[in-house]
Every structure is written in structure tokens, then in C-alpha cells.
């Protein structure tokens, strides 16, 4: 195979920025088909995005012999089912985050990837950007010394209460939609001793819930105890007074590293490192301006075409969902997809 032909399951708003636009910049990737629950919406999406084939149903798209892979931007609660069905139909999978509604589903997806030999990659696009790589390099080079504390947050306002991200049945909630980024960042920036996440204890978690459905969190704060005495905090909010607040910070015995907008650094970001009282700005040049989604899609192509292991395989999703489940339990809320 020299080229990947991808079908889209669902004409979601994220699909153009996450897939169709970066695909135009990667010659070995073609977005070839789309299917949606509403055929009219699929037709409109196809016209707008220049996609030739529109399938009437999701199973029809999975049965298309001219497709090699699928991109899944469906609501969280539908990810596991369609990821497994896609792999069993012989397709590779790029699935939006979070990969599943809970750890048990993540294990099912990971097992399906192993069983079928298909690539199944979670779309934590920020992990593929040079900013994320540089953050990890600074820690691996031990510039900050022993890590004492890691924090990450993602907050933005979402006052539309009918949005699917507030729907418990579809695995909605602040921690699922925004907080999964913060959990991913804490995992990426924690000392190696914190892996697997079974070694992390959720010391405290507090949720701000919806009145209409107290199972759904509009905001979540969690404190984690890492091996060796280090701590971490995760904060997510769909109540934010600020339009967009996305931050990550690591404090070590010799200094600290702070990155503002770690999740979308190609739009803008601030990256500073202070060691032994001396502060510097990290500038990554032109490479930092390339979209996280383009880096992600290239990584997916490399995994499918060249067998290069992705940074966010299905097995890694099991660890992320294990921690998210633990935070929900500590907060007193039910794990998504279990009630």
C-alpha cells in the first residue's frame, strides 16, 4: 500500500480541521468517503470537503473495499463499538479522544487491535507536535531535577446545555471532553515511575455537576499522588469565564517548566523554563507552526504504511481511561458507560 484511503464515520464539526484539511497537505492520504446518520448532512459534508463517495449507513462504509481506514469523530459513547467493528472489517482506525467511555471499553478496543493486527490510534493530536516532544526532552534531560509536582488544565465555556458533551448516555462530562487532555498531559509529563497508572493514587476529586443531571460534571478538580512523593493536579471546566485556558506545568527541585496552550501550540503558545533562577523562552521556529493535526495524520500514515508505532496506540488509551475512571469514582460520580 502506498496510499491510505480514509472514510469518515459521522460528519462531525471536528472532521475538517482534524482530517480533511491536513489530508490535503499529505499526498499519501486521501479522504475518500463519508457516512452520517443524516444522509443530507453527509451529502452536504461531502460537497463542502470534496469527498466523492457518500454511504447511507456506517456499516455500508465499513464494507467499502476501496477504503483502508476510518476516522471516528462520533460521540464518546459510540467510539468503542465502531472502532471494534471497523477493525473487524479490516480497517485501520484513527479515533477521536477519549478513545472510549471507560477502561473496560478501552481494553476491548486494544484487544481488537491486537487480534486483527490493525492500527488503532487515539487522536490526542497535541502529543505529535514538537512542543510536546520538547517538553518531554527537558524532563528526560533532567534539567528540572527531581519532579515534585505536575499540573494540567483545560477550560472553556460551553453554555449550550443540550450539547452532546453534557449527555451522560453518550459518555459526556467535563473530564471526558476537556479533562482527558489534562489527564493525557499529566501522564506525558510525570516521572517514569508513574507508569503504569496503577501506581498513581487519586487522593481527592471534586466535581461541579449539572442541575438537570447530577451525574454529569461541568467541572472537575483532582489531586493525584505519584510514586516517590510527587503530586499532580488535573483541572477541567466547561464553566470557564475565560474563552480558553489550557496550561501545563512541571515543578522540579531545580526549577519549573510552563507551557500555555499545550493542546493547540500551532495557533499560539508560550513555553518557558526556569532553572536555578534563570528563565528562558523556548522557541521551536517554523516547525511549531505546523498543525498538531497534520503531525498526527502523518503519524497515522507512518503507522499504517511503514509500521511505525504511534505515540497514542489503543493500549495507551487503557491507561488514560483507567485514571479517568478512578477520578470519577473518587468524585462520587458514576464511570461513564456503566449506568
C-alpha positions in Angstrom: 0.0 0.0 0.0 1.4 3.4 -1.0 -1.6 5.5 -0.1 -4.3 5.4 2.7 -7.9 5.9 1.7 -9.9 7.0 4.7 -13.6 7.0 5.3 -15.3 9.3 7.9 -17.9 7.9 10.3 -20.0 10.9 11.1 -20.0 14.4 9.6 -18.7 16.0 12.9 -17.6 19.6 13.2 -14.1 18.5 14.2 -13.6 16.4 11.0 -12.5 19.2 8.6 -9.8 20.6 10.9 -8.7 17.2 12.2 -8.8 15.3 9.0 -9.8 16.7 5.6 -7.7 19.9 5.8 -4.4 18.2 6.9 -5.1 15.4 4.4 -4.7 17.9 1.6 -1.2 18.5 2.8 -0.2 14.9 2.9 0.0 13.3 -0.6 -0.3 9.7 0.7 -3.6 10.3 2.5 -7.0 10.6 0.7 -10.3 11.2 2.4 -12.5 9.0 0.1 -15.9 8.5 1.7 -18.2 9.7 4.5 -21.3 8.3 6.2 -23.6 10.0 8.7 -26.9 9.3 10.5 -28.5 12.1 8.5 -27.9 11.4 4.8 -28.5 15.1 3.9 -25.8 16.1 6.3 -23.4 13.6 4.8 -24.1 14.9 1.3 -23.5 18.5 2.5 -20.3 17.5 4.2 -19.1 15.6 1.1 -19.7 18.6 -1.2 -18.0 21.0 1.2 -15.0 18.8 1.7 -14.6 17.4 -1.8 -15.4 13.8 -0.9 -16.6 11.6 -3.8 -18.4 8.8 -2.0 -21.3 9.1 0.4 -22.5 5.9 2.1 -26.0 5.8 3.5 -25.0 3.9 6.7 -22.0 3.3 8.9 -21.9 -0.5 8.1 -22.0 0.4 4.3 -18.9 2.5 4.8 -17.1 -0.2 6.7 -17.9 -2.7 4.0 -16.4 -0.5 1.3 -13.5 -2.4 -0.2 -11.9 0.8 -1.5 -11.2 2.1 2.0 -8.2 1.2 4.1 -9.0 3.1 7.3 -11.7 5.1 9.1 -11.7 8.2 11.2 -14.2 8.2 14.1 -15.3 11.6 15.4 -18.6 10.2 16.9 -19.8 11.0 20.4 -17.6 9.4 23.1 -20.1 6.7 24.0 -20.0 5.3 20.4 -16.3 5.2 19.9 -15.7 1.6 21.2 -18.4 -0.1 19.2 -17.4 1.4 15.9 -13.7 1.2 16.5 -14.0 -2.6 17.1 -16.4 -3.0 14.2 -14.1 -1.1 11.9 -11.1 -3.2 12.8 -13.1 -6.4 12.4 -14.0 -5.2 8.9 -10.3 -4.9 8.2 -9.9 -1.1 8.6 -7.3 0.8 10.5 -8.7 3.3 12.9 -8.0 6.9 13.9 -10.4 7.6 16.7 -11.1 10.9 18.4 -10.3 11.3 22.1 -11.2 9.9 24.5 -10.9 6.6 22.8 -13.8 5.1 24.8 -16.2 5.7 27.6 -14.3 3.8 30.2 -11.3 1.5 30.9 -13.2 -1.7 30.2 -14.2 -0.5 26.7 -10.6 0.7 26.1 -9.4 -2.9 26.9 -11.9 -4.3 24.4 -10.6 -1.9 21.7 -7.0 -2.7 22.5 -7.7 -6.4 22.4 -9.4 -6.0 19.0 -6.4 -4.1 17.6 -4.1 -6.9 18.7 -6.4 -9.6 17.4 -6.9 -8.0 14.0 -3.5 -6.6 13.5 -4.9 -3.2 12.6 -3.5 0.2 13.7 -5.8 1.8 16.2 -4.7 5.3 17.2 -6.3 7.7 19.6 -6.4 11.3 18.3 -4.5 13.1 21.1 -3.1 15.3 18.3 -1.0 17.5 20.7 1.2 14.6 21.5 2.6 14.6 18.0 3.7 18.2 17.9 7.3 19.4 18.5 6.2 21.3 21.6 5.1 18.1 23.3 8.3 16.4 22.3 10.4 19.3 23.6 8.6 19.2 26.9 9.4 15.6 27.4 13.0 16.1 26.3 13.6 18.7 29.0 12.3 16.3 31.6 14.4 13.4 30.2 17.5 15.6 30.3 16.8 16.1 34.0 17.0 19.9 33.7 14.5 20.4 36.5 15.8 17.8 38.8 13.5 15.5 40.7 9.9 16.3 39.7 7.8 17.5 42.7 4.5 18.5 41.0 2.8 18.3 37.7 -0.4 20.2 36.8 -2.5 20.5 33.7 -5.8 22.1 32.9 -8.2 22.7 30.0 -11.1 25.1 30.5 -13.5 26.8 28.2 -17.1 27.9 28.4 -19.9 25.7 27.0 -23.3 27.3 27.9 -25.2 25.2 25.4 -26.7 22.6 27.8 -28.2 20.5 25.0 -24.7 19.8 23.6 -23.7 16.1 23.5 -20.8 16.8 25.8 -23.4 17.2 28.6 -25.1 13.9 27.7 -24.4 11.1 30.2 -25.6 8.4 27.9 -23.1 9.5 25.3 -20.2 9.5 27.9 -20.3 13.2 28.3 -18.8 15.4 31.0 -16.1 18.0 31.6 -13.5 15.4 32.5 -14.2 13.4 29.4 -14.2 16.2 26.9 -11.7 18.7 28.2 -10.2 16.9 31.1 -8.9 14.0 29.0 -6.4 16.5 27.6 -5.3 17.4 31.1 -5.0 13.7 32.1 -3.1 13.0 29.0 -0.7 15.9 29.8 -0.1 14.8 33.4 0.7 11.3 32.2 3.0 12.6 29.5 4.9 14.8 31.9 5.0 12.6 35.0 8.2 10.8 36.1 8.7 7.4 34.6 8.0 5.8 37.9 4.3 6.8 37.5 3.8 4.2 34.7 1.6 2.3 34.6 -1.1 4.5 36.1 -1.9 1.7 38.7 0.9 3.4 40.6 -1.0 6.7 40.7 -3.4 7.3 43.6 -6.3 9.7 43.2 -6.1 11.4 46.5 -9.1 13.7 46.0 -11.5 14.7 43.3 -14.4 17.3 43.3 -17.0 17.7 40.6 -19.3 20.6 39.9 -22.4 18.9 38.4 -25.3 19.8 36.2 -28.7 20.5 37.9 -30.6 18.6 35.2 -28.4 15.6 35.5 -26.1 15.4 38.6 -24.2 12.5 37.0 -22.6 14.9 34.5 -19.7 17.1 35.6 -19.4 20.7 34.3 -16.0 21.0 36.1 -13.6 18.6 37.7 -10.6 19.1 40.0 -8.5 16.1 41.0 -5.3 15.7 43.1 -3.1 12.8 42.4 -0.3 11.1 44.4 2.5 10.0 42.2 5.2 7.4 43.2 8.1 8.9 45.1 6.1 11.6 46.8 5.4 13.8 43.8 1.9 15.2 43.3 -0.2 16.2 40.3 -3.4 18.1 39.7 -5.9 17.9 36.9 -8.5 20.7 36.3 -11.2 20.8 33.6 -14.1 23.1 33.2 -16.9 23.9 30.8 -17.8 26.7 33.1 -14.8 28.8 32.4 -15.0 32.6 32.4 -12.1 32.7 30.1 -12.6 31.7 26.5 -9.7 29.3 26.5 -7.4 28.3 29.4 -5.1 25.4 28.6 -1.9 25.1 30.7 0.7 22.6 31.8 3.4 23.0 34.4 6.1 20.8 35.9 7.9 21.9 39.1 11.1 20.2 40.0 13.8 20.6 42.7 15.8 22.9 40.4 13.2 24.8 38.6 10.0 24.7 36.6 8.6 24.4 33.0 5.4 26.1 32.0 3.5 25.8 28.7 0.4 27.8 27.8 -1.8 26.2 25.2 0.0 22.9 25.0 -3.0 21.4 23.2 -3.0 23.8 20.2 0.5 25.2 20.1 0.4 25.8 16.3 -2.2 28.6 16.9 0.0 30.2 19.6 1.7 29.2 22.8 4.1 30.3 25.5 6.9 28.0 26.6 9.2 29.0 29.5 11.8 27.1 31.5 13.4 28.4 34.7 16.4 26.5 36.1 18.4 27.6 39.1 16.7 31.0 39.0 17.4 31.7 35.3 14.4 31.9 33.0 14.4 31.3 29.2 11.8 31.1 26.5 11.7 28.0 24.2 11.2 28.9 20.5 10.8 26.0 18.1 10.6 28.0 14.9 8.7 27.1 11.8 8.1 23.5 13.0 5.9 24.8 15.8 3.6 26.5 13.3 2.6 23.3 11.6 -0.7 22.0 12.8 -0.9 19.3 15.5 -3.5 17.6 13.3 -1.1 17.5 10.4 1.6 15.9 12.5 -1.0 13.4 13.9 -2.2 12.4 10.4 1.3 11.9 9.2 2.0 9.7 12.2 -1.1 7.7 11.4 0.1 7.3 7.8 3.5 6.2 9.0 1.9 3.6 11.3 -0.3 2.2 8.6 2.2 2.3 5.7 5.5 1.8 7.4 4.7 0.1 10.7 6.0 2.9 12.9 4.5 2.7 16.4 2.2 5.6 17.2 2.6 7.6 20.4 -1.1 7.0 21.3 -2.0 3.4 20.5 -5.1 1.7 21.9 -3.0 0.2 24.7 -2.1 3.7 25.9 -5.8 4.6 26.0 -6.4 1.8 28.6 -4.1 3.7 30.9 -5.7 7.1 30.3 -9.2 5.7 30.8 -8.1 3.8 34.0 -7.2 7.2 35.5 -10.3 8.9 34.3 -12.4 6.2 35.8 -10.6 6.5 39.1 -11.2 10.3 39.2 -14.9 9.8 38.6 -15.1 7.2 41.3 -13.3 9.5 43.8 -15.5 12.4 43.0 -18.6 10.3 43.7 -19.8 10.2 40.1 -20.5 7.1 38.1 -18.0 5.9 35.5 -19.2 6.7 32.0 -20.9 3.9 30.2 -21.7 1.9 33.3 -25.2 3.1 34.4 
